[in-house]
Amino acid sequence: MLAHEVQLIAVNNAGSLAASLLTVFLAGVALRYFLRLEKIPSVTVGLPILGNLQKYSLDPVGFISTATSSHGECFTVPMLFGKTIWLRSPQLNKEYLETREDVWSFGDGMGLFLNKIVIPGYFDQLRSMVGSLSRGISRKATLDYYAQVAEEEAVKSVDAWARTTADKDSVALFEEVSFLVHKIIVRCLMGQDFYDHHVEELYDLLHTMEANVGSILHTILPAWVPHGPARRLWASRDRVQEIFQHRLQEREKSPEQWKNSLDYITYTLQDPATAHLSRFYGAHHTLLMFAAHTSTVASISWTLLELLKSPERLQRLRDDLATTSLEKSPFLDALVKETGRHYSGNSDVRWARKPKTLRTDVASIPSEITIPKGTIVSISPYLTHHDPTAWETPDTYLPERWLDNADLAKKMNEGGQLRYIPFGAGSHRCPGEKMAILVSKTVVSTIVNRCEIAWGEGSSAEMLGGLDFSKVGSPWLKGDVQVRFGRRSR
């Protein structure tokens, strides 16, 4: 597929492609020379630069894990159009996550992958928009409303799944949970009007973006080259902008109707910091769909799969929920925490706006190294959470570890070390953490209380595929899995 797309580009843009590839080659030579001067170990697998790209694309976790074993806690991975410096220790996790935005930028890092799905100028307003998000979705009244929406949508979905599986049919778990989470996000963040008129179209647009945002062509070609995935992303972006423009114009006709609404758009329209930025709302909510959707779907789906694999844990959760609320259920909390640890994303990315000097314990390089300006800097939550020097039995899904030690999350992040970072930390902690946990807990508890869960035909614990890290956020299951839901008599 990649070869076919490159061939099409070569036919239509032969001159610009040749110039681009020549620029990439010269940049690669310059970067390699620079990195030797910095004495940061450089990873090379197979063909220079191209080999790294190929191996990382096929197995990102294995690639970074092997590089860590070979090169230690700090190394660089040259790719076709740049380089990434990886920081691979709990101490460097802390340095990374507590570095200010004006030094290592989250917005610029996200822009490397998502710049084609947001309109120009959005990332310049990111600080104001994220600040508004933190305030707008953390109020108690808002969170109570989100819990109500999540339960209502979960009830409608599980009833539909039960009807589907009544004739022994089954449903694809991640796909169904994906649409459920999308509906919750649209109602909570955008509002009932977006839900009533555009929920399915927005879901299709989200899928189109997810399918194209990870294309390798974004990595090896300049941003202005109009290859296939880029054109599809631009078209989706423009349609989202049209939807938001229309809906906001409709709201202006009846402002009293929306004055007391608890959706996040209403808050941003009333917040002095963001009321004048309505032209960026479509871009902002596109980014939120990515940030909130992928990892929340993963949290719910993997938790349900782990319960399906362990009837004892499923019954324990039901017993727990029979005597306490979901907010106070210790076992539900342990399950969501363990899912966040065991199924976290492989990489977190920042862009170095300024040079920064770090201390390291790598014998092969100086005790202090400078990360230069213009570098991609990354850490791996997944490998941090699967580090056997930090976690007991890290590759085993074990929610009981959180019950045995109620302060485990705090303990793992003491002493200048960050070993548990499902939502980041410091100045870059996820502002949607409370909402994400609330939605996950509400949906999981609703499903296990209302449904019997069973493997669909042809599915079992032994037949599950591997982890799919191609999405922005936590991994999903390769190939999905068929599950049957039946109404539970209580």
N, C-alpha and C positions, 0 to 999 in steps of 0.2 A: 504493500500500500504506500509506504514511504517512497519507494523507487518510482512508482507511478506518478505521485504528486510532484516529485522533483523533476521527472521527465516533462510533465505538463508545464511546469514553471520555466524549464529550460527552453521549451519551444516558444512560449509567449513572452518571456523576459530574458532572452539569452544574454543581451549586453549587460543589463543591470545585475543579473545573477553572477556572471563572470567577474564583474567588478567587485561584487559583494564577497564572493569566495576568496578573491585575491586579498581583499581587506582583512577578511577573517584569518587567512594564512599568515599575513604579516603581523597582525595583532597577536596571534598565537606565538610566533617566534619571539616577539618583544616581551610577552608575558612570561615565557619560559626563562628568558634571560634575567628579567627582573626578579623572578622568584628565586633563582639561584643566588642572586645577590642578597636576598632577604634570608636565605638559609632555612626556609620553611620546606619540610619534606614535600615532594611532589609525587602524586600517584600517576603511574603510567601503566596501562594494561593494553596489551596488543598494539595495534597501530597507534602512532602518536596522536593524541587528542581524540581521534575518531574512535579508538578502542575504548576509552573511558566512557564516551557517549553511548556506545552500544551496550557495554556491560551494565552501566547504571540504569539504562532504560529497561533492560531485561530483569534485573534484580537489584533495586536500589538499596534494600536493607543489607543484602549479602555483600554488595560492593563496598558500602561504607564500613560494615563490620570488618571485612578483610583488610581494608585500608587502615583501620584503627589498630588492628593486631600488628600490622607491618610497620606503621609510621608513628603510632602513639596518639597523643591527645590533640595535636594540631597538625594539619596537613592541608595541602591544596589539591584540588581536582581540576585540571584544565579541561575545558570543553571547547567546542568549536568557536563559540562567540564570546568567550570570557572564561573566568575562573571562579571557583567557589572555595573559600577557606572554611574548613570544618573544624569546629571546636568540640572536643569529645571527652569532657570530664565534668563531674558535678560542680567543681569550682569554676570552670569556664562557662558552664550553663548560667551560673549566677552573674558572672561578668556580662555575658551576652544579654540576659533578660533585664538587667538593671542599668544598661547603658542607655543614655538619653536618646530621644528620637532625633535630635539635631546632629547626633554623632553616627548612630546606626539606625537607619530609618525603616520602620515597619511598613509605612506607606509606600516608600520607594521599592521595598522588597516585594510587596504584593503587586506593585505596578509592573514588575518584570513579567509576571504571568497574566495579570488581569487588565493590563492597560487597554486591551482591545475591546473590553466589554463595558468600559466606562467612558464617558465623554471627557474630552480634554479639559483640564482645570480642576477635575474632581479631587485629585490627590492633594492639590494645594489647599483644599478646604477640609482635609481629613481630620485634623485635630479638632476643629469645631464640631464636625459631625459626630465623631466618636465621643466627645465630651457630652453632647446632647443625648447620645444613646445611653451612656452610663447613667445619666440623671433620669431619662425618660422611662426606662424599662426596669428600674430598681425600686420604684415606689410600691408600697404595700398594696394599695388599691389596684395598681396595674398588675402586679404579680397574682393577686387573687383572681383578677379577670382572665389572665392568661391560663391559670389552672382550670378555670371554668370552661374556657374555649377548648383546651386540650382534652378535657374529659368528654365534652360534647362530641368533638370530632372523633375521638377514639371509640365511643359508643356506636356512632353511626358506621364507622369502618368495620368494627368487629362483627356487628350484626350483618353487614353486607358479606363479609368473609364467611360467616357461618352459613348464610344462604347459599353461597357459591360452593362450599364444601359439603353441603347436605347430600348431594348426589355423588359423594366420594371424589369430587374434583378437589384440587388443591390450588394454593396461590403461591406466587413467588414472594418470599418474605421481604427481602430488601426493597423490591419494587413497590409492594403495597405499602410498606411503612414509609417509603419515600414520598408517595402521594399524600399520605396522612399527615406527615410532618409539614409538607409544603402547604397544605390547607390551614394548618395551625399557624404557620408563620405569616401567611397572607392575612388571615383574620386579625392576628394580634398586632403585627407591625404595620401593615398597609391599611386595613380596615374592611368593614363589611361590604362597602361598595366595590372594592377591588375583588373581593371574594365572590360576590354575586355576578359580576360581569366578566371577570378575566381570569379566574383561578386556573382553569384548564389551559388557556393559552399561555399564561405565565409559566405553567409547569412544562409545557412543550418548549418554550424558549429557554428555560433553565436546562433542560436536557440537551438542547442543541449546544448551549454554551459549554456544558460539562463534557460533551463529546468532542469538542474542538479546542478547548482551552489548553489541553495537555499535549497538543500536537508537537512533535519534535521540530517542525518547521519554524515554530516561534523561537526556538533556541538557536537554530543555525542560520536564520535569515534576519536581516534588519526589519524593524517594525513596519517600515513603509511598503514592503513587498506584498502585493495583493494576491497571496496564494489562497487556495481553497478554504482552509480553516479560518484564515483571517477574514475573508469575505463573509463567511457564515456568521462569525462573531460580530462583525460590524452591523450586519443586517438585523441580528437579534437585539443588539444594543439600541439601534435606532427604533425598533418596534417598541421596546420597553419605554423609551423616551416618549413616544407617541401616546402610549397608554397612560403614563403619569400626567402628561400635559392635559389630556382629555379629562381625566378624573379630577384633577385639581381645579380645572375650569368649572366642572359641574359642582364641586363643593362651594365655590365662590358664589353660586346662585342661591345657596341655602345655608349660610354660615351658622345659623342657630341650631340646625339639625346636628351639626358636628361639634358644637362647642364643648360638650361634656363627654365626648367619646374618649375611650381609653386606648385607642390604637396609637401607635407611635408616630404616624404621620400627623395626627392632630397635635401631638405634643411638639413636634418640630415646627409646625406652623405657628405655635404660640410662644415658642422659645425665642427670645431676642437674639440668641447666638446663631440661630439657623433659619429664622422666619424669612430672611431675605435671600436664602440659598435654595429656593424651591426648584430652580432649574437643574440642581444636582440631585434631587430626591430619587429620580429613576436610577442614576448611577449608584447612589448610596444603598438603595434597597437591592440592587443587583448584587453588590458586594455582600450584603447581609444574607441574601439567599444562599450564596456560596458558603459563607462563614457559619451560618446557623444550620443549614440544611444537612450538609454531608456528615458532619460529626454527630448531630443529633440522631439522624437515621442510624448511624453506626452504633451509637450507644444503646438505642432501643433494640435493634435487631440482634446484635451480639448478645445482649443480656437475655433475650428470649431464647436464642439458640442454646446458650449455656444452661438455661433452665430446662429446655427440652432434652438436653443430654443428661440431666441429673434430676430425675423425678423426686429425689429426696430434698433437693434444694427448692424445687418448685413447691412442694408441700410445706416446707418450712416457711417460705415466703407467704403462702396463703394463711398459715397459722398466725404469722406475725401480723399480717394486715387485718386479721379478724379481731385483734385485740388492741390495735393502735392505728393511728392515722398514718398516711403515707409520709407525711412530713417528719414523723417521729419513729418510723419503722427502722430499727437498727440494721436489719438484714437487707432491706431494700437499699439503704444507704451504702452498705458494704458491697452489694452487687454493682451499683452504679460506679462506685469508686474503683472497683477491680476491673470493670469493663474499660474505664478511662485509662487505667494503667496498662492493661494487657493489649488493648486494641487502639493504641494512640498512633498519631501520624508519624511518618518517618522523618520529616524535615520541617524546620521553621526557618524562615529566610529574612534577612535584613540586608540593606544596601548601605555600605560605608560612605557617609557623606564627608567624614573627616578621618584622618589617621588616628589610631588608638593603640597604645602600648599595653601588652598583657604580660603577666608573669606566667611561666609554664614550668613543668617538671620533666620535660622531655630531654633526655640525655643528649640526643643528636643535634639539638638546636640551642641557641643561647637561652638563658633563664628569662630574658625579656625579648619579646618580639613585637614588631609594629605591624598591625594590620593596616595596609595602605588605603587611602581614599580610592573610591571607585571599585571596591571589591564586594562581591557577594559573600556574606558571612552566614553560616548555617550551623544549627545544632540538630540533634536527633532525639526527640522525645521517646520514640519507640525503643531505640537502643539503650537510652538511659533507663527506661522502665524494665528492660530485659538484661540488665547488667548483673551478673552473678556476684560481683564484689559488693553490690549495694543491696540486692534483694535475695531473700531465700526462695529457692525454687522459682526463679523469675519466669520460666516458660510454662508454668502451670497456672491455670485460671483458678484462683483460690480466694474467694471473697471472705472466707473465715479469717484471713490474716488481719482484716480491718476490725473484726470483732474481738480478736485476741489482744489487740493493742489499739485502744480508742484514739490514742494520740499519734498513730503511725504517720499520718500525712505530715504533721508538724515535725516529728522526729526525723523524717527523711530529708527535711530541708533545713536542718540545724547546722551550725558550725561553718557557715560560709559555703555550704554545699547545697545544690538543688538536684534532688534525685526523683522527685514526683512533681511533674509539670504538665498535667493534662490540659490546663487552661493558662499556661504560661506562669509568669510571676513578675513581681516588681512593677515597674512603670508600664510593662507590656502585658499585664494580666488581662485576660479576655473580659470585656465589659458585659458580655452576655452570659457569663457563667451561671448566675442565679436562674435566669430564664431557661437555659439549656438543661440544667439539672432538674428543674421543676417539671418541664415538659417530659423529659425522659421518665422520671418517677411516676408522673400521672398516667402516661400511656401504658407503661409496663404494669402498674397496679390495676388499671382498668381491664387490661387484656387477661391477666391471670385470674382476676376475680370473676369475669364474665364468660371465659372460654376454657374449654379443654383443648390442649395443643398436642398435635401428633405429627409425625413425619408424613409427608406426602408420598405418593407412589414413586418409587425409584430413588428416594432420599433416605439418608441415614447419617449418623455421626461419622461413620467410616468413609462415607463418600463425599464429604465436604471438600470443596476446592481450597486453594490457598488464599492469601490476602491480596487484595487489589489496591495498590498504592497509587493508582493513576489519578485519583480525584484529589482536589484541594481539600485537605483535612484528613480525618481518620479513614483507615482502609475499610472497604466493603469486602464481601465474599465474592471471589471469582466464580462466575457462572450462576450466582444466586442459589437458592435452595427452596424446594417445594414443601409447604407446610399446610396442614389441615387444621381448621378451627371449628370446634363444635360448641353449641350453647351448653353452658355448665349449669346443672341444676343445683341450687343451693338451699 
